[in-house]
């Protein structure tokens, strides 16, 4: 299956690219996608994930044609 | 209900005035407005400029969901959210949240809800330009 993987903000700079196109058969979850694009690293706890532009957990399933995104915490701001 | 991402400077007060001349004029009794403006100082450093990165598609969708959530909880007659993206200078408006309701309690509560949810869940990332270079601001400052 084919998955489009996108990176934003400081993670995009750290990865050195804005996106990857992943073609693989042994991918079932968002966590699996991260392991492939990060060459085996565990998903950092503070990193956020989205599948098809909706927030998702690392355990969320992915399917052919999905867009998966990884990004740092959003800007927030003091109240 | 309207959500807009805006790449250049906007006047929140002009937008507000124009928007509320619309079809709900005369129906609402309360308008609550929040305007967020860029400061020239953060974490003890002078900030010359900031750049807001977003996730085109997801950011708009999340903002629309937040407005719908507020609409489900309170009796909103209308809502307007405008948010800047790209390069922003100190003194410029970053975000406008305005809600129109029949009475003030709902207006305050819904406006507060929308800005807090936006801050905590809408995908925006802030990069500041300071004297020594640039830095991402990712924690709640």
Backbone of each chain as ProteinMPNN parsed JSONL, in Angstrom:
{"seq_chain_A": "XXXXXXXXXXXXXXXXXXXXXXXXXXXXXXXXXXXXXXXXXXXXXXXXXXXXXXXXXXXXXXXXXXXXXXXXXXXXXXX", "coords_chain_A": {"N_chain_A": [[0.825, -1.201, 0.0], [0.229, 2.363, -0.381], [1.286, 5.222, 1.304], [0.996, 8.606, 2.089], [3.23, 10.626, 3.785], [3.522, 13.279, 5.982], [5.351, 16.101, 7.305], [5.706, 18.629, 9.814], [6.702, 21.961, 10.84], [9.146, 22.176, 13.434], [9.775, 19.494, 13.346], [9.706, 18.907, 10.612], [11.963, 20.344, 9.805], [13.896, 18.923, 11.212], [13.679, 16.393, 10.08], [14.462, 17.038, 7.569], [12.982, 17.147, 5.274], [9.81, 17.595, 3.584], [7.863, 15.714, 3.137], [7.145, 12.181, 2.711], [6.689, 9.458, 0.475], [5.358, 6.476, 1.114], [5.796, 3.173, 0.31], [4.753, 0.154, 1.107], [4.126, -3.09, 2.533], [3.948, -4.14, 5.053], [2.673, -2.553, 6.998], [0.565, -1.468, 9.536], [-0.347, 0.357, 11.4], [-0.299, 3.821, 12.623], [1.954, 4.075, 14.23], [3.594, 2.141, 13.076], [4.127, 3.351, 10.624], [5.645, 5.527, 11.461], [7.909, 4.159, 12.466], [9.052, 3.187, 10.122], [9.64, 5.545, 8.581], [11.366, 6.806, 10.289], [13.479, 5.193, 10.477], [13.354, 3.073, 12.443], [13.104, 4.298, 14.953], [11.516, 4.789, 18.174], [8.241, 6.272, 18.566], [8.376, 9.611, 19.467], [7.186, 10.814, 22.617], [5.975, 13.347, 22.794], [5.253, 14.008, 20.252], [2.717, 14.699, 17.829], [0.083, 13.091, 15.987], [-1.675, 12.639, 12.88], [-4.292, 11.265, 10.905], [-5.428, 11.401, 7.701], [-5.978, 14.122, 8.134], [-7.172, 14.237, 10.656], [-6.777, 14.168, 14.168], [-4.937, 11.441, 15.551], [-4.175, 8.405, 17.339], [-1.069, 6.629, 18.035], [-1.641, 3.997, 17.75], [-3.609, 3.875, 15.88], [-5.247, 2.539, 12.974], [-3.935, 2.309, 9.603], [-4.567, 2.721, 6.087], [-4.36, 1.853, 2.584], [-3.61, 4.646, 0.587], [-3.982, 6.559, 2.519], [-3.301, 9.699, 4.218], [-0.801, 10.471, 6.364], [0.269, 12.379, 9.12], [2.918, 13.882, 10.985], [3.74, 15.878, 13.755], [5.067, 18.544, 15.917], [3.977, 19.621, 19.26], [1.172, 21.863, 19.181], [0.963, 25.496, 18.929], [-0.298, 26.78, 21.203], [-0.237, 28.757, 24.059], [-0.27, 31.131, 26.743], [-2.965, 31.571, 29.093]], "CA_chain_A": [[0.0, 0.0, 0.0], [0.95, 3.629, -0.484], [0.891, 6.19, 2.333], [1.694, 9.894, 2.036], [3.615, 10.989, 5.155], [3.885, 14.705, 5.983], [5.991, 16.6, 8.532], [5.512, 20.07, 9.962], [7.418, 22.809, 11.808], [10.515, 21.761, 13.79], [9.997, 18.112, 12.897], [10.022, 19.002, 9.18], [13.37, 20.745, 9.702], [14.711, 17.831, 11.742], [13.664, 15.305, 9.092], [15.127, 17.526, 6.373], [12.087, 16.996, 4.115], [8.433, 17.938, 3.944], [7.012, 14.529, 3.092], [7.614, 10.936, 2.111], [5.671, 8.533, -0.031], [5.75, 5.175, 1.649], [5.187, 2.033, -0.366], [5.141, -1.004, 1.916], [3.013, -4.014, 2.806], [3.917, -4.574, 6.456], [2.303, -1.405, 7.823], [-0.829, -1.57, 9.977], [-0.747, 1.476, 12.267], [0.471, 5.067, 12.571], [3.257, 3.77, 14.837], [4.393, 1.415, 12.061], [4.565, 4.348, 9.642], [6.755, 6.276, 12.073], [9.104, 3.305, 12.541], [9.676, 3.092, 8.795], [10.213, 6.82, 8.135], [12.42, 7.238, 11.214], [14.396, 4.052, 10.494], [13.357, 2.243, 13.644], [12.997, 5.017, 16.229], [10.179, 4.824, 18.787], [7.549, 7.552, 18.369], [8.561, 10.482, 20.644], [5.921, 10.969, 23.342], [5.328, 14.658, 22.606], [4.88, 14.186, 18.853], [1.305, 14.478, 17.538], [-0.141, 12.372, 14.726], [-2.995, 12.774, 12.265], [-4.576, 10.434, 9.737], [-6.395, 12.109, 6.851], [-6.253, 15.437, 8.728], [-7.83, 14.151, 11.959], [-5.859, 13.65, 15.18], [-4.999, 9.99, 15.713], [-3.181, 7.805, 18.23], [-0.07, 5.799, 17.352], [-2.216, 2.67, 17.498], [-4.682, 3.971, 14.876], [-4.939, 1.808, 11.745], [-3.806, 3.05, 8.344], [-4.89, 1.912, 4.917], [-3.832, 2.342, 1.317], [-4.105, 5.946, 0.153], [-4.107, 7.507, 3.636], [-2.282, 10.715, 4.473], [-0.418, 10.459, 7.778], [1.12, 13.535, 9.422], [3.547, 13.956, 12.304], [4.13, 17.261, 14.053], [5.271, 18.867, 17.323], [2.81, 20.232, 19.903], [0.749, 23.108, 18.546], [1.535, 26.66, 19.591], [-0.835, 26.987, 22.546], [-0.252, 30.136, 24.547], [-0.748, 31.304, 28.118], [-4.335, 32.092, 29.123]], "C_chain_A": [[0.863, 1.256, 0.0], [0.388, 4.625, 0.53], [1.691, 7.482, 2.097], [1.973, 10.331, 3.484], [4.129, 12.422, 5.154], [4.436, 15.128, 7.343], [5.829, 18.11, 8.595], [6.451, 20.663, 11.005], [8.803, 22.231, 12.138], [10.798, 20.325, 13.372], [10.364, 18.071, 11.414], [11.499, 19.368, 8.997], [14.304, 19.625, 10.153], [14.804, 16.673, 10.734], [14.406, 15.717, 7.821], [14.293, 17.347, 5.111], [10.656, 17.26, 4.558], [7.51, 16.718, 3.92], [7.727, 13.337, 2.491], [6.419, 10.23, 1.483], [6.148, 7.125, 0.309], [5.032, 4.083, 0.86], [5.653, 0.789, 0.363], [3.918, -1.85, 2.206], [2.865, -4.315, 4.29], [3.605, -3.416, 7.408], [0.829, -1.537, 8.211], [-1.278, -0.327, 10.731], [0.125, 2.709, 12.009], [1.876, 4.839, 13.144], [4.171, 3.036, 13.873], [4.948, 2.393, 11.031], [5.765, 5.112, 10.198], [8.038, 5.432, 12.1], [9.813, 3.23, 11.187], [10.348, 4.415, 8.418], [11.364, 7.282, 9.032], [13.507, 6.168, 11.347], [14.532, 3.443, 11.89], [13.248, 2.956, 14.977], [11.596, 4.837, 16.828], [9.562, 6.209, 18.589], [7.754, 8.431, 19.611], [7.216, 10.83, 21.271], [5.199, 12.27, 23.007], [4.851, 14.88, 21.171], [3.387, 13.884, 18.654], [1.166, 13.836, 16.163], [-1.546, 12.688, 14.203], [-3.098, 11.791, 11.108], [-5.689, 11.127, 8.956], [-6.919, 13.376, 7.535], [-7.134, 15.399, 9.958], [-6.807, 13.607, 12.949], [-6.053, 12.152, 15.361], [-3.926, 9.548, 16.695], [-2.208, 6.975, 17.409], [-0.637, 4.429, 16.981], [-3.287, 2.69, 16.405], [-4.292, 3.228, 13.598], [-4.752, 2.74, 10.552], [-4.116, 2.107, 7.19], [-4.333, 2.575, 3.661], [-4.449, 3.691, 0.953], [-4.222, 6.974, 1.265], [-2.987, 8.545, 3.608], [-2.033, 10.737, 5.979], [0.495, 11.654, 8.014], [1.676, 13.409, 10.833], [3.959, 15.397, 12.531], [4.305, 17.485, 15.548], [4.002, 19.463, 17.924], [2.467, 21.561, 19.242], [1.039, 24.285, 19.477], [0.984, 26.959, 20.987], [-0.873, 28.446, 22.96], [-0.81, 30.21, 25.951], [-2.142, 31.913, 28.097], [-4.355, 33.58, 29.4]], "O_chain_A": [[2.048, 1.224, 0.33], [-0.821, 4.842, 0.603], [2.91, 7.445, 1.928], [1.057, 10.394, 4.305], [5.06, 12.75, 4.419], [4.049, 14.596, 8.384], [5.817, 18.788, 7.567], [6.926, 19.981, 11.912], [9.546, 21.842, 11.237], [11.942, 19.979, 13.076], [11.228, 17.295, 11.005], [12.196, 18.795, 8.16], [15.36, 19.403, 9.562], [15.858, 16.061, 10.562], [14.913, 14.871, 7.086], [14.826, 17.39, 4.003], [10.326, 17.165, 5.74], [6.489, 16.697, 4.608], [8.77, 13.467, 1.851], [5.281, 10.398, 1.921], [7.194, 6.666, -0.151], [3.805, 4.08, 0.761], [6.818, 0.405, 0.255], [2.79, -1.362, 2.128], [1.787, -4.701, 4.743], [4.193, -3.31, 8.485], [-0.041, -1.694, 7.354], [-2.461, 0.014, 10.71], [1.126, 2.656, 11.295], [2.862, 5.346, 12.61], [5.378, 3.274, 13.849], [6.102, 2.279, 10.616], [6.763, 5.318, 9.508], [9.121, 5.931, 11.793], [11.043, 3.213, 11.128], [11.5, 4.416, 7.982], [12.227, 8.048, 8.603], [14.354, 6.245, 12.238], [15.625, 3.312, 12.44], [13.291, 2.314, 16.026], [10.61, 4.745, 16.097], [10.28, 7.2, 18.459], [7.347, 8.039, 20.704], [6.24, 11.105, 20.574], [3.97, 12.306, 22.942], [4.124, 15.837, 20.903], [2.857, 12.936, 19.234], [2.016, 14.012, 15.29], [-2.469, 12.964, 14.969], [-2.114, 11.518, 10.419], [-6.76, 11.403, 9.497], [-8.116, 13.666, 7.523], [-7.78, 16.393, 10.289], [-6.051, 12.692, 12.62], [-7.176, 11.65, 15.329], [-2.907, 10.216, 16.868], [-2.467, 6.654, 16.249], [-0.182, 3.786, 16.034], [-3.818, 1.64, 16.041], [-3.135, 3.281, 13.181], [-5.336, 3.822, 10.498], [-3.956, 0.89, 7.285], [-3.891, 3.724, 3.693], [-5.668, 3.857, 1.007], [-4.525, 8.137, 1.001], [-1.904, 8.321, 3.068], [-2.945, 10.992, 6.766], [1.391, 11.922, 7.214], [1.016, 12.909, 11.744], [4.462, 16.061, 11.625], [3.773, 16.729, 16.361], [3.057, 19.777, 17.2], [3.351, 22.293, 18.8], [1.323, 24.099, 20.66], [1.745, 27.358, 21.868], [-1.478, 29.275, 22.28], [-1.709, 29.452, 26.314], [-2.472, 32.682, 27.195], [-5.427, 34.182, 29.46]]}, "seq_chain_B": "XXXXXXXXXXXXXXXXXXXXXXXXXXXXXXXXXXXXXXXXXXXXXXXXXXXXXXXXXXXXXXXXXXXXXXXXXXXXXXXXXXXXXXXXXXXXXXXXXXXXXXXXXXXXXXXXXXXXXXXXXXXXXXXXXXXXXXXXXXXXX", "coords_chain_B": {"N_chain_B": [[-21.787, 30.923, 10.027], [-18.36, 31.381, 9.91], [-15.082, 30.666, 8.848], [-11.838, 31.768, 8.39], [-8.619, 31.68, 6.955], [-5.851, 33.785, 6.77], [-3.497, 35.45, 4.841], [-2.362, 37.938, 4.897], [-2.073, 41.169, 6.553], [-4.903, 42.049, 8.574], [-7.791, 43.954, 9.532], [-9.279, 43.469, 12.492], [-11.446, 44.815, 13.549], [-12.699, 46.176, 11.46], [-13.442, 43.965, 9.935], [-15.216, 42.74, 11.66], [-17.231, 44.654, 11.9], [-18.194, 44.766, 9.289], [-19.068, 42.141, 8.976], [-21.129, 41.772, 10.84], [-23.218, 43.167, 9.793], [-24.752, 41.488, 8.433], [-27.169, 38.844, 7.787], [-28.061, 38.275, 10.354], [-28.387, 40.603, 11.704], [-30.08, 42.528, 14.1], [-31.187, 40.319, 15.29], [-29.517, 39.348, 17.252], [-28.515, 39.787, 20.698], [-26.18, 39.967, 21.983], [-22.683, 40.292, 21.553], [-19.645, 38.728, 21.624], [-16.186, 39.211, 21.64], [-12.914, 38.228, 20.817], [-9.637, 39.329, 20.39], [-6.495, 38.481, 19.353], [-3.194, 39.609, 19.543], [0.023, 40.216, 18.133], [2.837, 40.272, 20.237], [5.78, 42.25, 21.081], [7.65, 41.139, 22.679], [8.87, 38.163, 24.048], [9.424, 35.483, 26.267], [11.436, 36.94, 27.451], [12.89, 38.016, 25.371], [13.354, 40.348, 22.689], [11.166, 40.34, 19.988], [11.24, 40.343, 16.559], [9.725, 39.526, 14.435], [7.262, 37.054, 13.578], [6.584, 33.771, 12.294], [3.861, 31.983, 11.265], [3.285, 28.694, 10.849], [1.134, 26.347, 9.241], [-1.167, 23.569, 8.773], [-2.292, 23.058, 5.857], [-5.657, 22.541, 5.061], [-6.086, 20.599, 7.219], [-5.954, 22.44, 9.32], [-7.995, 24.33, 8.739], [-10.155, 22.563, 8.81], [-10.143, 21.69, 11.483], [-10.66, 24.121, 12.804], [-13.234, 24.656, 11.868], [-14.573, 22.474, 12.977], [-14.355, 23.092, 15.701], [-15.94, 25.391, 15.896], [-18.401, 24.255, 15.243], [-18.681, 22.509, 17.411], [-18.979, 24.383, 19.464], [-21.349, 25.514, 18.655], [-23.051, 23.402, 19.069], [-23.125, 23.309, 21.796], [-23.92, 25.802, 22.765], [-26.379, 28.363, 22.123], [-25.748, 29.57, 19.411], [-26.001, 32.311, 17.24], [-24.402, 33.222, 15.26], [-20.958, 32.975, 14.131], [-17.595, 34.088, 13.789], [-14.402, 33.406, 12.718], [-11.164, 34.441, 12.264], [-7.903, 33.859, 11.237], [-4.475, 34.552, 11.155], [-1.837, 33.44, 8.948], [1.573, 32.673, 8.07], [4.052, 35.326, 7.715], [4.239, 37.612, 10.403], [4.048, 40.761, 12.018], [5.023, 42.589, 15.044], [2.289, 43.986, 16.853], [0.388, 43.51, 14.965], [-2.803, 41.989, 14.291], [-3.418, 38.635, 15.197], [-5.405, 36.75, 15.559], [-8.961, 36.64, 15.343], [-11.858, 36.073, 17.153], [-15.254, 35.94, 17.082], [-18.508, 35.909, 18.414], [-22.028, 35.695, 18.107], [-24.935, 35.958, 19.979], [-28.128, 35.499, 21.681], [-28.084, 36.32, 24.34], [-25.753, 37.547, 26.886], [-24.344, 35.647, 28.504], [-24.051, 33.21, 27.13], [-22.605, 34.157, 24.979], [-20.087, 35.015, 26.033], [-19.188, 32.533, 27.079], [-19.09, 30.822, 24.834], [-17.3, 32.151, 23.151], [-14.968, 32.078, 24.667], [-14.603, 29.317, 24.788], [-14.117, 28.676, 22.08], [-11.689, 30.085, 21.494], [-9.939, 28.908, 23.339], [-9.963, 26.163, 22.642], [-9.023, 26.402, 20.056], [-6.409, 27.365, 20.52], [-5.3, 25.159, 21.811], [-5.655, 22.944, 20.148], [-5.697, 23.478, 17.382], [-3.792, 23.1, 14.439], [-1.207, 25.022, 14.398], [1.992, 26.457, 14.19], [4.554, 28.266, 15.763], [7.188, 30.329, 14.794], [9.727, 32.31, 15.92], [11.477, 35.325, 15.132], [14.344, 36.427, 16.473], [16.982, 38.427, 18.021], [19.273, 36.783, 17.961], [18.725, 34.987, 15.962], [16.496, 32.45, 14.822], [13.687, 30.807, 16.384], [11.693, 28.007, 17.289], [8.579, 28.058, 18.961], [7.213, 26.011, 21.056], [6.202, 25.085, 23.438], [3.574, 25.809, 25.821], [3.467, 29.139, 26.125]], "CA_chain_B": [[-20.517, 30.578, 10.661], [-17.323, 31.592, 8.91], [-13.694, 30.476, 9.27], [-10.955, 32.276, 7.337], [-7.178, 31.815, 7.179], [-5.553, 35.025, 6.083], [-2.044, 35.526, 4.672], [-1.848, 39.299, 5.038], [-2.631, 41.888, 7.684], [-6.327, 42.356, 8.48], [-8.314, 44.754, 10.642], [-10.364, 42.694, 13.105], [-12.615, 45.65, 13.838], [-13.394, 46.393, 10.185], [-14.061, 42.684, 9.554], [-16.329, 42.545, 12.578], [-18.28, 45.603, 11.561], [-18.793, 44.355, 8.014], [-19.724, 40.832, 9.091], [-22.371, 41.786, 11.617], [-24.3, 43.8, 9.027], [-25.381, 40.421, 7.65], [-28.569, 38.435, 7.937], [-28.473, 38.171, 11.75], [-28.56, 41.938, 12.288], [-31.387, 42.678, 14.724], [-31.598, 39.1, 15.995], [-28.659, 39.06, 18.4], [-28.463, 40.786, 21.76], [-24.841, 39.979, 22.567], [-21.53, 39.96, 20.712], [-18.395, 38.62, 22.386], [-15.082, 39.275, 20.677], [-11.537, 38.115, 21.288], [-8.615, 39.641, 19.389], [-5.129, 38.177, 19.791], [-2.273, 40.486, 18.822], [1.419, 39.826, 18.329], [3.641, 41.093, 21.155], [7.17, 42.413, 20.632], [8.533, 40.554, 23.685], [8.457, 36.829, 24.487], [10.476, 34.76, 26.978], [12.522, 37.866, 27.774], [13.607, 38.481, 24.177], [12.628, 41.144, 21.712], [10.806, 39.541, 18.817], [11.091, 41.25, 15.418], [8.724, 38.966, 13.507], [7.043, 35.62, 13.734], [5.986, 33.096, 11.146], [2.951, 30.923, 11.68], [3.109, 27.586, 9.903], [-0.079, 25.581, 9.52], [-1.335, 22.336, 7.989], [-3.414, 23.424, 4.981], [-6.663, 21.481, 5.037], [-6.404, 20.164, 8.589], [-6.173, 23.605, 10.19], [-9.349, 24.829, 8.462], [-11.126, 21.567, 9.258], [-10.185, 21.72, 12.946], [-11.346, 25.356, 13.215], [-14.663, 24.48, 11.584], [-15.098, 21.534, 13.979], [-14.457, 23.799, 16.988], [-17.131, 26.259, 15.818], [-19.57, 23.368, 15.302], [-18.791, 22.042, 18.803], [-19.534, 25.502, 20.244], [-22.738, 25.654, 18.218], [-23.82, 22.314, 19.682], [-23.224, 23.528, 23.247], [-24.594, 27.073, 23.058], [-27.314, 28.772, 21.088], [-25.048, 30.6, 18.633], [-26.653, 32.795, 16.024], [-23.359, 33.278, 14.225], [-19.589, 33.031, 14.635], [-16.583, 34.444, 12.792], [-13.02, 33.172, 13.163], [-10.154, 34.785, 11.259], [-6.578, 33.581, 11.795], [-3.347, 34.8, 10.256], [-0.751, 32.482, 8.739], [2.706, 33.325, 7.414], [4.866, 36.285, 8.465], [3.436, 38.569, 11.178], [4.881, 41.743, 12.727], [4.434, 43.026, 16.317], [1.184, 44.938, 16.754], [-0.642, 43.035, 14.022], [-3.741, 40.999, 14.813], [-3.165, 37.238, 14.817], [-6.658, 35.984, 15.528], [-10.237, 37.223, 15.76], [-12.977, 35.16, 17.39], [-16.443, 36.704, 17.444], [-19.738, 35.121, 18.439], [-23.273, 36.45, 18.288], [-25.968, 35.161, 20.65], [-29.223, 36.336, 22.171], [-27.76, 36.898, 25.654], [-24.311, 37.654, 27.09], [-23.707, 34.483, 29.122], [-23.675, 32.276, 26.061], [-21.593, 34.777, 24.118], [-18.788, 34.903, 26.713], [-18.782, 31.132, 27.214], [-18.773, 30.248, 23.526], [-16.094, 32.817, 22.649], [-13.862, 31.511, 25.451], [-14.428, 27.921, 24.356], [-13.515, 28.621, 20.738], [-10.285, 30.5, 21.501], [-9.129, 27.933, 24.089], [-9.823, 24.954, 21.814], [-8.148, 26.777, 18.938], [-5.03, 27.432, 21.02], [-4.789, 23.861, 22.246], [-5.79, 21.83, 19.202], [-5.588, 23.815, 15.954], [-2.388, 22.968, 14.047], [-0.407, 26.209, 14.071], [3.297, 26.427, 14.869], [5.091, 29.625, 15.768], [8.638, 30.495, 14.758], [10.035, 33.708, 16.201], [12.766, 35.884, 14.72], [14.911, 37.244, 17.548], [18.296, 38.998, 17.697], [20.281, 35.744, 17.7], [18.306, 34.049, 14.918], [15.094, 32.041, 14.845], [13.399, 29.689, 17.291], [10.321, 27.496, 17.37], [7.988, 28.163, 20.295], [6.313, 24.857, 21.021], [5.519, 24.874, 24.711], [2.616, 26.875, 26.113], [4.253, 30.233, 26.699]], "C_chain_B": [[-19.422, 30.653, 9.59], [-15.936, 31.414, 9.527], [-12.793, 30.898, 8.109], [-9.507, 32.207, 7.804], [-6.699, 32.922, 6.259], [-4.035, 35.218, 6.019], [-1.484, 36.94, 4.799], [-2.579, 40.002, 6.175], [-4.117, 42.161, 7.48], [-6.72, 43.214, 9.683], [-9.475, 43.993, 11.271], [-11.629, 43.52, 13.285], [-13.401, 45.97, 12.562], [-14.116, 45.116, 9.746], [-15.335, 42.443, 10.372], [-17.526, 43.413, 12.175], [-18.983, 45.182, 10.271], [-19.628, 43.085, 8.194], [-21.068, 40.933, 9.8], [-23.488, 42.608, 10.971], [-25.142, 42.75, 8.292], [-26.78, 40.052, 8.11], [-29.039, 38.345, 9.397], [-28.647, 39.52, 12.438], [-29.976, 42.068, 12.847], [-31.826, 41.471, 15.522], [-30.771, 38.868, 17.259], [-28.722, 40.185, 19.426], [-27.064, 40.926, 22.321], [-23.797, 39.587, 21.528], [-20.324, 39.866, 21.628], [-17.262, 38.468, 21.391], [-13.758, 39.056, 21.388], [-10.618, 38.452, 20.126], [-7.262, 39.322, 20.0], [-4.159, 38.94, 18.909], [-0.838, 40.055, 19.094], [2.145, 40.814, 19.23], [5.077, 41.188, 20.644], [8.163, 41.816, 21.618], [8.006, 39.179, 24.046], [9.651, 36.129, 25.125], [11.697, 35.653, 27.219], [13.289, 38.394, 26.58], [12.724, 39.358, 23.315], [12.393, 40.31, 20.463], [10.498, 40.491, 17.658], [9.936, 40.826, 14.519], [8.43, 37.544, 13.93], [6.386, 35.058, 12.479], [5.111, 31.972, 11.675], [2.823, 29.908, 10.556], [1.8, 26.883, 10.247], [-0.125, 24.364, 8.609], [-2.539, 22.595, 7.085], [-4.409, 22.259, 4.86], [-7.042, 21.078, 6.442], [-6.7, 21.357, 9.493], [-7.586, 24.153, 9.99], [-10.402, 23.859, 9.014], [-11.28, 21.594, 10.771], [-10.929, 22.971, 13.432], [-12.848, 25.238, 12.989], [-15.305, 23.532, 12.598], [-15.309, 22.23, 15.321], [-15.699, 24.69, 16.997], [-18.406, 25.408, 15.9], [-19.782, 22.826, 16.715], [-19.421, 23.137, 19.673], [-21.017, 25.68, 19.923], [-23.633, 24.588, 18.858], [-24.048, 22.563, 21.17], [-24.004, 24.788, 23.612], [-25.444, 27.471, 21.863], [-26.701, 29.926, 20.276], [-25.889, 31.02, 17.428], [-25.645, 32.861, 14.893], [-21.989, 33.291, 14.9], [-18.657, 33.354, 13.479], [-15.206, 34.202, 13.402], [-12.098, 33.524, 12.009], [-8.79, 34.574, 11.898], [-5.511, 33.839, 10.746], [-2.489, 33.556, 10.11], [0.374, 33.24, 8.038], [3.4, 34.327, 8.322], [4.003, 37.358, 9.112], [4.384, 39.479, 11.969], [4.207, 42.155, 14.05], [3.358, 44.09, 16.101], [0.087, 44.486, 15.808], [-1.545, 42.001, 14.701], [-3.381, 39.613, 14.293], [-4.482, 36.495, 14.629], [-7.831, 36.848, 15.986], [-11.229, 36.083, 15.977], [-14.158, 36.025, 17.804], [-17.648, 35.777, 17.414], [-20.92, 36.04, 18.714], [-24.33, 35.523, 18.869], [-27.099, 36.09, 21.09], [-28.831, 37.059, 23.457], [-26.268, 36.741, 25.957], [-23.636, 36.4, 27.647], [-23.202, 33.498, 28.08], [-22.559, 32.842, 25.191], [-20.202, 34.648, 24.739], [-18.304, 33.453, 26.711], [-18.344, 30.548, 25.876], [-17.492, 30.856, 22.956], [-14.867, 32.235, 23.349], [-13.558, 30.081, 24.991], [-13.689, 27.856, 23.021], [-12.043, 29.016, 20.789], [-9.415, 29.484, 22.259], [-8.913, 26.65, 23.278], [-8.892, 25.213, 20.638], [-6.689, 26.728, 19.387], [-4.46, 26.052, 21.308], [-4.82, 22.784, 21.171], [-5.639, 22.205, 17.73], [-4.106, 23.763, 15.546], [-1.792, 24.261, 13.482], [0.91, 26.068, 14.832], [3.974, 27.769, 14.671], [6.611, 29.609, 15.76], [8.931, 31.98, 14.92], [11.397, 34.09, 15.634], [13.247, 36.805, 15.833], [16.321, 37.673, 17.142], [19.301, 37.917, 17.257], [19.856, 34.76, 16.611], [16.828, 33.726, 15.026], [14.906, 30.917, 15.853], [11.931, 29.298, 17.181], [9.841, 27.655, 18.798], [6.904, 27.094, 20.369], [5.638, 24.562, 22.341], [4.489, 25.982, 24.874], [3.352, 28.007, 26.798], [3.366, 31.242, 27.403]], "O_chain_B": [[-19.544, 30.068, 8.514], [-15.653, 31.949, 10.6], [-12.968, 30.437, 6.981], [-9.194, 32.625, 8.919], [-7.098, 32.986, 5.096], [-3.363, 35.155, 7.049], [-0.267, 37.125, 4.808], [-3.575, 39.499, 6.695], [-4.554, 42.465, 6.37], [-6.056, 43.192, 10.719], [-10.541, 43.879, 10.665], [-12.741, 43.002, 13.188], [-14.63, 46.027, 12.587], [-15.243, 45.164, 9.254], [-16.366, 42.011, 9.856], [-18.666, 42.952, 12.121], [-20.209, 45.235, 10.174], [-20.727, 42.959, 7.654], [-22.03, 40.268, 9.418], [-24.576, 42.732, 11.534], [-26.116, 43.082, 7.617], [-27.477, 40.848, 8.738], [-30.24, 38.336, 9.667], [-29.01, 39.58, 13.613], [-30.952, 41.76, 12.162], [-32.736, 41.571, 16.345], [-31.252, 38.27, 18.221], [-28.945, 41.351, 19.097], [-26.774, 41.876, 23.048], [-24.003, 38.672, 20.731], [-20.01, 40.821, 22.338], [-17.355, 37.706, 20.429], [-13.512, 39.637, 22.446], [-10.783, 37.938, 19.019], [-6.923, 39.846, 21.061], [-4.276, 38.927, 17.684], [-0.531, 39.578, 20.187], [2.084, 42.026, 19.025], [5.539, 40.337, 19.884], [9.373, 41.953, 21.44], [6.816, 39.031, 24.325], [10.759, 36.173, 24.591], [12.837, 35.189, 27.195], [14.248, 39.148, 26.75], [11.515, 39.15, 23.216], [13.304, 39.659, 19.95], [9.609, 41.337, 17.758], [9.258, 41.661, 13.92], [9.259, 36.898, 14.571], [5.731, 35.77, 11.717], [5.566, 31.118, 12.437], [2.327, 30.208, 9.47], [1.406, 26.832, 11.412], [0.762, 24.156, 7.782], [-3.679, 22.378, 7.494], [-4.015, 21.126, 4.586], [-8.205, 21.201, 6.826], [-7.595, 21.293, 10.336], [-8.294, 24.411, 10.963], [-11.401, 24.273, 9.602], [-12.394, 21.529, 11.291], [-11.733, 22.894, 14.36], [-13.641, 25.67, 13.824], [-16.437, 23.751, 13.03], [-16.309, 21.996, 15.999], [-16.424, 24.739, 17.991], [-19.375, 25.798, 16.55], [-20.919, 22.695, 17.169], [-20.282, 22.861, 20.508], [-21.828, 25.959, 20.805], [-24.805, 24.831, 19.148], [-25.033, 22.095, 21.742], [-24.67, 24.833, 24.646], [-25.254, 26.984, 20.748], [-27.08, 31.087, 20.43], [-26.417, 30.181, 16.698], [-25.964, 32.598, 13.734], [-21.876, 33.582, 16.091], [-18.892, 32.95, 12.34], [-14.887, 34.728, 14.468], [-12.225, 32.981, 10.912], [-8.548, 35.066, 13.0], [-5.624, 33.403, 9.6], [-2.415, 32.725, 11.015], [0.155, 34.316, 7.482], [3.351, 34.205, 9.546], [3.139, 37.945, 8.46], [5.389, 39.023, 12.515], [2.984, 42.085, 14.175], [3.509, 44.98, 15.265], [-1.023, 45.017, 15.842], [-1.106, 41.243, 15.567], [-3.079, 39.435, 13.113], [-4.657, 35.724, 13.685], [-7.704, 37.671, 16.893], [-11.418, 35.235, 15.105], [-14.066, 36.767, 18.782], [-17.793, 34.961, 16.504], [-20.818, 37.021, 19.45], [-24.593, 34.446, 18.334], [-27.036, 37.304, 20.895], [-29.173, 38.223, 23.664], [-25.597, 35.901, 25.357], [-22.488, 36.114, 27.307], [-22.069, 33.019, 28.149], [-21.684, 32.111, 24.727], [-19.254, 34.23, 24.074], [-17.15, 33.178, 26.382], [-17.331, 29.853, 25.804], [-16.689, 30.151, 22.344], [-13.857, 31.938, 22.71], [-12.399, 29.7, 24.828], [-12.751, 27.075, 22.857], [-11.216, 28.338, 20.179], [-8.278, 29.229, 21.861], [-7.804, 26.118, 23.237], [-8.082, 24.363, 20.269], [-5.842, 26.129, 18.723], [-3.277, 25.802, 21.077], [-4.084, 21.802, 21.269], [-5.467, 21.314, 16.898], [-3.259, 24.324, 16.24], [-1.861, 24.546, 12.286], [0.932, 25.614, 15.976], [3.974, 28.335, 13.578], [7.245, 28.967, 16.597], [8.442, 32.806, 14.149], [12.34, 33.299, 15.649], [12.633, 37.838, 16.104], [16.797, 37.328, 16.06], [20.07, 38.111, 16.315], [20.567, 33.787, 16.361], [16.006, 34.604, 15.286], [15.838, 30.167, 16.145], [11.053, 30.142, 17.004], [10.595, 27.418, 19.742], [5.817, 27.254, 19.814], [4.62, 23.871, 22.38], [4.524, 26.979, 24.152], [3.812, 27.856, 27.93], [3.863, 32.23, 27.944]]}, "name": "protein", "num_of_chains": 2, "seq": "XXXXXXXXXXXXXXXXXXXXXXXXXXXXXXXXXXXXXXXXXXXXXXXXXXXXXXXXXXXXXXXXXXXXXXXXXXXXXXXXXXXXXXXXXXXXXXXXXXXXXXXXXXXXXXXXXXXXXXXXXXXXXXXXXXXXXXXXXXXXXXXXXXXXXXXXXXXXXXXXXXXXXXXXXXXXXXXXXXXXXXXXXXXXXXXXXXXXXXXXXXXXXXXXXXXXXXXXXXXX"}
